Amino acid sequence: MLKRYQVLLSDWIEDYIKFVARKYDLSSSAAIRIHIALGILYVRTIVHPEYKLNFGDKEFKELSKKAAKGELDEAEVHQWMSRILFETRKLVELRLAEDTEQKKK
């Protein structure tokens, strides 16, 4: 389920989000969602290196490079986004469950 939030962005972030949205034919909301998910994945896997993604660093880097070069077609972009969002959701749910367990103790 998607929820609506009002977020204030600096001009340079807005410019980048618009650039990404145009480049990959996404809405600004989708571009913001994927960047938030990527940020969560990046930070959480540093803080919790024991969490293993269902794709390796090498595959992630290759996909990121292909995306940056515009070498992914629309279906590949959406497949990549789905994987990122799925992995992020699993990681967030795990983290929230851990926090709930710690509070019970």
C-alpha positions in Angstrom: 0.0 0.0 0.0 1.3 3.4 -0.9 0.8 6.4 1.4 1.2 10.1 0.6 3.8 12.2 2.3 4.9 15.7 1.7 8.7 15.9 1.5 10.8 19.0 1.0 13.7 18.5 -1.4 16.6 20.7 -2.2 16.7 22.0 -5.8 19.6 19.7 -6.7 17.8 16.6 -5.4 14.6 17.6 -7.3 16.7 18.1 -10.4 18.2 14.6 -10.0 14.9 12.9 -9.3 13.4 14.5 -12.4 16.4 13.4 -14.5 16.1 9.8 -13.3 12.3 9.8 -13.8 12.7 11.1 -17.4 15.6 8.8 -18.2 13.8 5.6 -17.0 10.3 6.7 -17.9 9.2 6.7 -14.2 7.0 8.9 -12.1 8.8 11.2 -9.7 7.3 9.2 -6.9 8.7 5.9 -8.2 12.1 7.5 -8.6 12.0 8.8 -5.0 10.8 5.4 -3.7 13.6 3.4 -5.4 16.2 5.9 -4.2 15.0 5.6 -0.6 15.0 1.8 -0.9 18.5 1.8 -2.3 19.6 4.0 0.6 18.0 1.7 3.1 19.7 -1.3 1.6 23.0 0.3 1.5 23.0 1.5 5.1 21.4 -1.6 6.6 23.7 -4.0 4.9 26.7 -2.0 6.3 25.2 -2.0 9.8 24.1 -5.6 9.5 26.6 -7.4 7.2 25.1 -10.8 8.2 22.0 -10.0 6.1 22.6 -11.4 2.7 20.7 -10.1 -0.3 19.2 -12.5 -2.9 21.7 -11.0 -5.4 25.4 -10.4 -5.0 27.3 -7.2 -5.1 28.7 -8.1 -8.5 25.2 -8.5 -10.0 24.0 -5.3 -8.3 27.0 -3.4 -9.6 26.6 -4.7 -13.2 22.9 -3.8 -13.2 23.6 -0.4 -11.8 26.3 0.3 -14.5 23.9 -0.9 -17.2 21.2 1.3 -15.9 23.5 4.3 -15.7 24.5 3.7 -19.4 20.9 3.4 -20.4 21.4 -0.2 -21.5 18.4 -1.6 -19.7 15.0 -1.7 -21.4 11.8 -0.8 -19.7 11.0 -4.3 -18.6 14.5 -4.8 -17.1 14.2 -1.5 -15.2 10.9 -2.5 -13.7 12.3 -6.0 -12.9 15.3 -4.5 -11.2 13.2 -2.1 -9.2 10.9 -4.9 -8.1 13.9 -6.9 -6.8 15.3 -3.8 -5.0 11.9 -3.1 -3.4 11.4 -6.7 -2.4 14.8 -7.0 -0.8 14.4 -3.7 1.0 11.0 -4.8 2.3 12.4 -8.1 3.7 15.3 -6.2 5.3 13.0 -3.6 6.9 10.6 -6.2 8.2 13.5 -8.1 9.7 14.8 -5.0 11.4 11.4 -4.0 12.8 10.9 -7.5 14.1 14.3 -7.4 15.8 13.4 -4.1 17.4 10.1 -5.5 18.6 11.9 -8.5 20.2 14.5 -6.2 21.9 11.7 -4.1 23.4 10.0 -7.2 24.8 13.2 -8.2 26.8 
